[in-house]
Amino acid sequence: MNADTIHIRMPDLGDVSKAVVVQWLHPIDAHLTEGDDLLEVETEKTTFVIPAPASGRLAAIHMPETTAVTTGQVLGEIEPQ
C-alpha cells in the first residue's frame, strides 16, 4: 500500500450494521471511475451496491465474497491514477 491508497470502506447503511459481500463487480487491477458500481453487499432485508469512492486501479480486495462485514470495515483498496 502506498501513501495515496484509498480505502474502500463499508458505508453506514442506517439501521443495518452487518452485511455479507455478495459479489465484487470488477477484478483486481481493473480501472475504476469514481461512482462506478464496485461491489454488492446483502443485509437481512436487501442488497446494496457500493460505488467506487475514487477513480483509479482496484489494488486489493480484503473481504472476498461470502465474508461478513460491518460498518466502517476496510473492504479493499484503490490506487489513484
N, C-alpha and C positions, 0 to 999 in steps of 0.2 A: 504494500500500500504506500503510495506517495502522499506528500503533504496536501495535494489538491484533491485527493479522492473524496467523493461524495458518498455518504452512507445512504442506502435505501432503507428507510425505517417503516415499520408497521405503523400506519396512521391511527389516530384516535377515531374510532367508529361510533362514538356516542356511548350508549349503554353497554356496548359489547367490549369485553376486554380480551377475549381469546378467539382465535380463528385457526384454520388449518390451510396451509399452502396447497392449492389445488393444482395449479399449473403456471410455470414460467412461460411467457409468450414469446420470448427471444432467447437464443443460446448465448453462452459466454462469447465474448468478442463482438457481439452484434453492435452496430452503431445505432444509437438511440437519439431521438429528438425529445426535448422536454415536453411532457404531456402524453407521449406515446403510451398506449396500454402496455404494461410491463408484466404483471402477474395477476392471477386470480386467487383470492382467499375466500374461504367459506366459513360462515358462522352457523349457529344453530338455526338461524332464520333465513339467511340469504347468501348470495355470492357477490363479492365486491371485486371490481377491477382496480388495481393500484397503478397509477400512472408513474412514468419516469419523472423523478424530481429535477432532472437536469439533462442536458444534451451531452453525449459522449459515448464511450465504449463500455459495455457491460463487462466489468473486470472480474467480478466474483459473485457467486451465489452461495450464501452461507446457510440458507434454510431451504433444503430441497423439497420437492413435492411430498405431501403427506405429513410434513412437520407441523406440529402445533406451535403457534407464535402468539405473542402478547403485544399490547400497545407499546410502542417505542423501541421494540427489539430491532436490531440490525438484520435485514434480510439479505442484503448484498451490497455491492459497491459499483460505482460508476467513475471512470476516469474521464474528466473533461477533455475535449479535444478541440 
